[in-house]
Amino acid sequence: MDAATWLFVPGNAPHRFDKAAAAGADAVIIDLEDAVRPEDKDTALAETLQWLKRGRAWVRVNTVEDVDALAAAAGLLDVVVPKAENPSSLALGIPVVALIETAVGLHRVHDIAATVARLAFGSLAPGEDEIAWARQVLQAAEGSAGAVTGPDGHMIDKPVLDPARANQVFLGVQSDREWVRLCHEVLGRPDLAEDPLFARNPERVANDHLITPLIESAFATLDADRVIALLDDAGIASARLRRPAEILTHPQLVARDRWRAVRAPGGVVQALLPPVTIAGQEPVMGAVPRLGEHNDTLRAEFGS
């Protein structure tokens, strides 16, 4: 797969397959994974198989099990496997592009590179230094295994500072559709959705340094709660960085009554219930022992 530009098209949008094929991208990839809702995946696979009888494209599979259905398709070029982690599961008998999107995949990237035709950097969300390091790891693995580098699929993952409350809101834009929603419904800047500097993911990655000021400016007068509410309404993935003291008043923990008072050597402290609880049974939350309090009991129990 010798391609510098990839054009993804949702597998449940067959009316767009021909248009994508004529768009001039080096590779057209029919997407059965993130671009397709779970309830539409079977239909998307069927539509893809039908089109591959007369067209040619790569396919990003939802799972490696999809490969069995696709293997005999006349127009299948390569399969793109998301969240590639297990080298043995990637030996599929057809050319594979492995998307490295997890820490496990990055850890095993040399073995993965030796198994597949091509590696590509998928959607990770570390800091810029970590991203640069991860790219270097992929390049080294590709060089040693003779694999080919794929385009960078890193998504926008932006921390937005809320100075008034000393919190940060992290948001992740993972597709062109989400970028459009962010511009229209959250930032109030529909013009940015059509701006050629940001219209597609490659341009957004290249102009990343321009995006942060735009987002921070749009959120400058809002508190973190309002920002999170706007992002939730628009379906944009987000999370809020909280200070340690805020854990005690976290709305989810308070609403679910997860805190209990526990005696400790220095006084009474608040402790979280165990993650797994049984209805009708209160977990045992004993006192925190002082240093060495149970030494004699444990020695006697173990016969020392």
Steps between C-alpha positions, in 0.01 A plus 500: 500500500702795371274793589561842650135606526216291636132581449266329745135446408242347740403145409132579552508777238522304171375803306837661576724211389519599133556865585783405737659277237500792254635756749866443415629375836780246493288258702126478558420320826148380567459526875308230688629611841461842667299662220220242531257464789489152658148432374607584141816290480345190339334715233826689442688174447238380251506831309880491490507145364249595231702803386829308498358285221556795265723742692839483669579629848664431833271415792545590865344204675307510823669181623731245339192275466380732221798384295345157441208663321722740305784267398337383177380846390638574153559870567662470842850651500610489866328484836565762766488353852430748783659478845750239381661327799542128437744413218368143466146625434627717214630213286185497288629381165434838335685834524433672832544862608532499879381807687706556815257665740575356846790469739498121452521540124789743534679260735467217247555712190819323387325161496195655331719663233651163417151359437320767296550688176475844655475686829301817565482727801140503622314705759710535812464779756832561678692827505698633205833360626347154542346517152836587347662212686226259388550604137872427534425155641274424204759621253770285661274194496409560136863542401611179668210295363477652153145622559372829357393805696135603484355849543465639849147451632554680829182669613470844651509464877497841664530611861301819556598699807231634728703763691218602732472153649855376434359201311560366154249357259635251248313450175561258218388558140520163327345559158412768249136477607595571861708797388195644322287450811766659721514808276123540464363389837780570747737769373233701319738529204339323203751672272777282644327183381559600137837668552753313280751522785283271713254323268665154525703321762838533323452878479390518865809310608725725291333814639463376854676810634217715363218296651583538870465882506169476313358253751632686803359827367154346450502358854657802672175617660368154592565290808596134479147374573357700209775382264436136592125547449551648153736220398263233632207648308710497181620143554866602531710282731627696798631468852577738781824504696414536868713595797548234772274687743216492245487121511320525834221702342490332160131499403498134393661379822270713712185398310589130536586536871849352453674659799526353851661635817785275618714523812873545444794556740484874431122531532192432287546507122271455198555180299343374178291185495643207300416515126281188525215503749213257567148635528375490857843438652713778645871443424726458800704817538726432798730744671839577348758326726793684650849393391579156648162464671441147370858371494461258794169365370642434153814334634289271716274413207792404278681314779809717522 
